[in-house]
Amino acid sequence: MANTNITMQEVAEDFLIEFKNNLLVVGTSDKQFEADMTRAHTDTGGSITIRKRVRYNVGDGATISSVDDREEKSTSLTIDKRKHVATDVTSREMTFDVKDRFNERVVAPMAKALANKVDRDLATDIGKEINYFTGTAGTRPSAYIDASDVAAGMDLLGMPSEERWIGFGPLAYSSFISSSTLQNSFDQQLNRDITRNGQLGRIADMQSYKSVYVPRQLAGVGDSSATPSNGFVDAGNVKTIVTSGNTIVIENLQPSTTGVFNPGDKIQIAGVFSVNPGPDHVSTGIPMQFTITNTSAVDSDVSGEATITVSPSIISDVGGDNPYRNISDPTGIQGGVTSAVSLASANSAAGASDTPYEVNIAYNKGGIVFAAPPLALPFGVPAADMGTKTDPETGISIRMVRYYGGNNDTSTIRADVIYGYDLQQDFMYGLLG
């Protein structure tokens, strides 16, 4: 049967199935806000507000000494990204290709390419956003405890335990499936099955998957002093006390050094620990970790100083009980030589940076909030040459349009997706490798 009567609505339906099946990172995200993204928001720039969990202090005894002013923090999910894929098909192909062959040769490869691009961009941004991490930069995680440490860190930081995911990069995945330690954690038949399917299955109370789009980080050079511990290089110290905000001045670096820090670098500071978000802000005993958010590489000046911006913002407790405090010392980061900075790096020698490391990504489903609402159909296009399809399960929408070019007797088919996402840093964790 010829393909002459196939409409773009039919193509959109087939395309969406292939697109959805090729999403890994996006496929495990929270899409509950799709219903709020109506057609009024389908133009780039539409947004909705996402409220974060409110935190409170808890008092002792029957007498109330103070009442918290409720602080409702929020972020925005903005539809600010758009991707498309397009190809030309000849009239002969449209005439003689049966539908299944057309789907195999044209639709499926287009859908996979578009899904891979959306997944890659999202994974890259997650890698930049993650600040909490475990593992050793430059050393592949290969034992069950590596994944278990991730789950434990998420527990200590109060991250929701339900619907957790961990995405392994190819190197970590290769080490995991070949590790005898890990294999012994599974039934042999089950282990053979999940390896054959390219998945690890459930590990350390997290669902797992492999993605070639798990980000890799090329660290800055740090300082020229000795490596403090495996997977880190020294990187100066905090100059003066920091009680709040996201700006830190680093001193005691090698003067006039290019690329001491790179955007997305992970650091920790001696004596500064993360805290559980519960009312007592109990120290986790794990160093508080930050990711560098400067938009370009950071150089040291002639005096060996550099200014970095970090995420999350530092929240201390100067002046009273702050339910959102995120560092162990309520008075802030003290600064001075005791506040030494360690930079995660895959290089065994300080002062050199040429080996990237994987940032395997773990998150509660709510750590990635995603929406892809319907894109408006164009005016003046015949109904058979355009179509849109929304997945009833996820709310993700795809638009297809076909238009004819008379000079070459070809038709151009394009697929578009418009979307946005918000990353909830409090729900994400990294496993360096």
C-alpha positions in Angstrom: 0.0 0.0 0.0 1.4 3.4 -1.0 2.2 6.1 1.5 0.3 8.8 -0.3 -2.5 9.3 2.2 -0.4 9.4 5.3 -1.0 12.6 7.2 1.4 14.5 9.5 -1.0 13.7 12.4 -0.2 10.0 11.9 3.5 10.7 11.6 3.3 12.8 14.8 1.8 9.8 16.7 4.6 7.5 15.5 7.2 10.1 16.1 6.1 10.7 19.7 6.3 7.0 20.5 9.9 6.8 19.3 10.8 10.1 20.9 9.5 9.0 24.3 11.2 5.6 24.1 14.6 7.3 23.6 14.4 9.6 26.5 16.3 8.5 29.6 17.0 11.6 31.7 13.8 13.3 30.7 11.9 10.1 31.0 12.7 9.8 34.7 11.8 13.5 35.5 8.8 14.9 37.3 6.2 16.0 34.8 3.4 16.7 37.1 3.2 20.4 36.1 2.4 19.7 32.5 -1.3 20.3 33.2 -0.4 23.9 34.3 1.3 24.6 31.0 -1.7 25.5 28.8 -1.5 26.8 25.3 -1.1 30.3 26.7 2.4 29.2 27.8 3.5 27.5 24.6 5.5 30.4 23.3 9.0 30.6 24.5 9.1 32.5 27.8 5.9 31.2 29.4 6.5 30.1 33.1 4.9 28.8 36.2 5.9 29.0 39.8 7.1 25.9 41.7 7.0 26.1 45.5 9.7 24.5 47.6 9.3 22.7 50.9 8.9 25.1 53.8 11.2 24.5 56.8 10.5 25.3 60.4 12.3 25.6 63.7 11.0 23.5 66.7 10.9 24.8 70.3 11.0 23.1 73.6 8.3 23.0 76.3 4.8 24.5 76.5 5.8 28.1 76.2 6.3 29.6 72.7 9.3 31.8 72.7 9.1 32.9 69.1 6.9 32.3 66.1 8.6 31.7 62.7 7.7 34.0 59.9 6.9 31.4 57.2 9.3 31.8 54.3 7.9 30.2 51.2 10.8 29.7 48.7 10.0 29.1 45.0 11.6 28.7 41.6 10.2 29.1 38.1 9.7 26.5 35.4 10.1 28.5 32.2 9.4 27.2 28.7 12.6 28.7 27.2 14.0 25.9 25.1 13.2 24.7 21.6 14.6 22.0 19.4 13.8 20.8 16.0 14.9 18.2 13.5 14.1 18.3 9.8 14.7 16.2 6.7 13.7 16.2 3.0 11.8 13.3 1.5 11.1 12.8 -2.2 7.7 12.4 -3.7 8.8 8.9 -4.8 9.5 8.0 -1.2 6.1 9.3 -0.1 4.5 7.4 -2.9 6.1 4.0 -2.8 7.3 3.6 0.8 4.9 1.7 3.0 4.1 3.2 6.4 6.3 0.8 8.4 9.3 1.3 6.1 8.8 5.1 6.2 8.7 5.0 10.0 11.9 2.9 10.1 13.9 5.0 7.6 12.7 8.5 8.4 10.6 8.9 11.6 12.5 6.7 14.0 16.0 8.2 13.3 14.6 11.7 13.5 12.9 11.0 16.8 16.0 9.4 18.3 18.2 12.4 17.3 15.8 14.9 18.8 15.4 12.9 22.0 19.2 12.5 22.4 19.8 16.2 22.0 17.2 17.1 24.7 18.6 14.4 27.0 22.2 15.6 26.4 21.4 19.3 27.2 19.5 18.4 30.3 22.2 16.0 31.6 24.8 18.7 31.0 22.9 21.2 33.1 22.4 18.7 35.8 26.1 18.1 36.0 26.7 21.8 36.4 24.0 22.1 39.1 25.0 19.2 41.3 27.0 20.2 44.3 26.7 17.2 46.7 28.8 14.3 45.6 30.7 11.2 46.7 33.3 9.0 44.9 36.7 9.8 43.6 37.3 11.9 40.5 39.3 9.9 38.0 38.5 6.5 39.6 35.7 4.5 38.3 33.1 3.4 40.9 32.9 -0.3 40.7 31.5 -1.7 44.0 28.0 -1.8 45.6 29.2 0.5 48.3 29.9 3.3 45.8 26.2 3.4 45.0 25.2 2.8 48.6 27.2 5.8 49.7 25.2 7.9 47.3 21.9 6.7 48.8 23.3 7.3 52.3 24.4 10.9 51.4 20.9 11.6 50.1 19.4 10.2 53.3 21.6 12.3 55.5 20.6 15.4 53.5 16.9 14.7 53.9 16.2 13.9 50.2 13.0 12.0 49.6 13.7 8.3 49.5 11.0 7.4 47.0 11.4 7.3 43.2 15.2 7.8 43.2 17.2 7.3 40.0 20.9 7.0 39.3 22.3 7.5 35.8 25.7 5.9 35.1 28.1 7.1 32.4 29.6 4.4 30.1 32.8 4.1 32.1 31.1 3.7 35.5 28.6 1.3 33.9 31.4 -0.8 32.4 33.0 -1.1 35.8 29.8 -1.9 37.6 28.7 -4.8 35.3 32.2 -6.3 35.4 32.6 -6.1 39.1 32.5 -9.4 41.0 31.6 -7.5 44.1 28.5 -6.1 42.5 27.6 -9.2 40.6 27.4 -11.1 43.9 24.7 -8.7 45.1 22.3 -10.0 42.5 20.8 -13.4 41.7 22.9 -14.8 38.8 20.0 -15.2 36.4 18.7 -11.7 37.2 22.2 -10.3 36.8 22.5 -11.9 33.3 19.2 -10.5 32.3 19.7 -7.0 33.4 23.2 -6.9 31.8 21.8 -8.2 28.5 19.2 -5.4 28.6 21.8 -2.7 29.2 20.5 -1.9 32.7 21.6 -2.5 36.2 18.1 -2.6 37.6 17.6 -1.6 41.1 20.6 -0.8 43.2 20.9 0.7 46.7 17.2 1.6 46.6 17.6 3.5 43.4 16.5 2.6 39.9 19.5 2.8 37.5 20.2 3.3 33.9 23.2 4.0 31.5 23.5 7.1 29.4 26.2 8.3 27.2 25.1 11.8 28.0 26.1 11.7 31.7 28.3 14.8 31.9 32.1 14.9 32.2 33.9 17.7 34.0 37.4 19.0 33.1 38.6 20.5 36.4 40.7 23.7 36.7 44.4 23.4 37.6 44.0 24.3 41.3 47.1 25.4 43.1 50.7 24.2 42.6 50.9 22.6 46.0 50.6 18.9 46.8 47.4 16.9 46.2 45.5 16.8 49.5 43.9 13.4 48.8 43.1 11.1 45.9 40.7 12.8 43.6 41.4 16.4 44.7 44.0 19.1 44.3 44.6 22.0 46.7 43.1 25.3 45.6 44.1 27.9 48.2 41.9 28.9 51.1 38.9 31.2 51.8 40.3 34.6 52.5 37.8 36.1 55.0 34.7 35.0 56.8 31.6 34.4 54.6 28.2 34.4 56.4 25.9 34.4 53.4 25.7 34.7 49.6 27.4 32.9 46.8 30.7 34.9 46.4 33.9 33.6 47.9 37.4 35.2 47.6 40.2 32.6 47.5 43.8 33.5 48.5 47.1 31.7 48.6 46.9 30.5 45.0 49.8 30.5 42.6 49.9 34.1 41.3 48.8 34.9 37.7 47.6 31.4 36.9 45.2 30.7 34.1 42.2 28.5 34.7 42.5 27.8 38.4 38.8 26.9 38.4 36.4 26.0 35.6 32.7 26.4 35.5 31.0 23.4 37.0 34.0 22.5 39.2 33.2 20.8 42.6 34.9 22.1 45.8 34.8 21.5 49.5 36.2 23.6 52.3 38.0 22.2 55.4 35.9 22.4 58.6 32.7 23.2 56.7 30.1 20.4 56.8 26.7 19.9 55.4 23.6 19.7 57.7 20.4 17.7 57.7 17.6 20.0 56.8 15.6 19.0 59.9 14.9 21.5 62.7 18.2 20.9 64.6 20.5 21.2 61.6 22.6 18.3 62.7 25.9 18.1 60.9 26.0 15.1 58.5 29.8 14.8 59.1 30.2 15.1 55.3 32.0 18.1 53.9 29.7 20.8 52.5 30.2 20.8 48.8 29.7 23.6 46.2 29.7 23.8 42.5 31.4 26.8 40.8 29.0 28.8 38.7 31.3 31.4 37.1 30.4 31.6 33.4 34.1 31.3 32.3 37.4 30.0 33.7 38.7 31.7 36.8 42.3 33.0 36.8 44.3 34.1 39.8 45.6 37.6 40.0 49.2 38.7 40.7 48.7 38.4 44.4 47.4 34.8 44.1 43.7 35.7 44.7 40.6 34.7 42.7 36.9 35.4 43.2 34.4 32.5 42.6 30.7 32.3 42.7 29.2 29.1 44.1 26.0 27.2 44.3 24.2 26.7 46.6 24.3 30.0 48.3 25.9 30.0 51.8 23.3 30.3 54.5 24.5 30.6 58.1 22.6 31.5 61.2 23.9 34.9 62.2 21.3 36.8 64.2 19.0 33.9 65.1 17.5 30.5 64.1 17.4 30.2 60.3 15.5 27.1 59.3 17.3 27.1 55.9 20.9 27.0 57.3 23.0 24.7 55.1 26.5 24.7 56.8 27.5 23.3 60.1 29.0 26.5 61.7 26.1 28.8 62.3 28.4 31.8 62.2 29.6 31.1 58.6 32.7 30.0 56.8 35.5 31.4 59.0 38.2 31.9 56.4 42.0 31.9 56.8 44.5 29.0 56.3 42.2 26.6 58.3 39.6 27.0 55.6 41.6 25.2 52.9 39.8 24.6 49.6 40.0 21.2 47.9 39.1 21.0 44.2 37.8 17.7 42.8 40.1 16.7 40.0 41.0 13.5 38.0 44.6 14.6 37.8 47.1 13.0 40.2 49.4 16.0 40.1 48.4 19.5 41.0 49.0 22.3 38.5 47.8 20.3 35.5 44.3 19.6 34.2 43.8 17.4 31.1 41.7 14.5 32.3 37.9 14.9 32.6 36.0 12.8 35.1 32.4 11.5 34.9 29.7 13.1 37.1 27.2 10.2 37.4 23.9 11.7 38.4 21.5 10.6 41.1 18.3 12.3 42.0 14.8 12.0 43.4 12.3 12.3 40.7 11.3 15.8 41.9 14.9 17.0 41.3 14.1 17.4 37.6 10.8 19.2 36.8 10.1 19.0 33.1 7.4 20.3 30.8 6.9 20.2 27.0 3.5 21.7 26.2 1.8 21.7 22.8 3.3 24.0 20.2 0.8 26.0 18.2 0.0 24.7 14.7 0.9 27.2 11.9 -1.7 29.1 9.9 -2.3 28.5 6.2 -1.0 24.9 6.2 -3.3 22.1 4.9 -4.6 19.9 7.7 -3.0 16.8 6.2 0.4 18.5 6.4 0.5 19.3 10.1 -0.2 17.5 13.3 0.5 17.5 17.0 0.4 14.7 19.5 0.6 14.8 23.3 1.5 11.8 25.3 -1.3 11.1 27.8 1.0 9.7 30.4 3.8 12.3 30.5 2.1 15.3 28.8 5.1 15.7 26.4 4.0 17.1 23.0 5.5 16.9 19.5 4.5 19.0 16.5 5.0 17.8 12.9 4.8 20.0 9.8 5.3 19.1 6.1 5.8 21.6 3.3 6.5 21.1 -0.4 9.4 22.5 -2.4 8.5 22.5 -6.1 11.9 23.0 -7.6 13.3 19.6 -6.4 9.9 17.8 -6.0 10.7 17.1 -2.3 8.8 17.8 0.9 10.5 18.9 4.1 9.3 17.3 7.2 10.1 19.0 10.5 9.5 18.0 14.1 9.5 20.5 16.9 9.5 20.3 20.7 9.2 23.3 23.0 10.0 22.7 26.6 11.6 23.9 29.9 12.9 22.4 33.1 13.8 23.4 36.6 16.5 21.6 38.6 15.9 21.2 42.3 19.4 21.2 43.7 18.2 19.9 47.1 17.1 16.6 45.4 20.3 15.8 43.4 23.6 14.1 44.2 26.7 13.2 42.2 28.9 10.1 42.0 32.3 11.1 40.6 34.2 8.6 38.5 
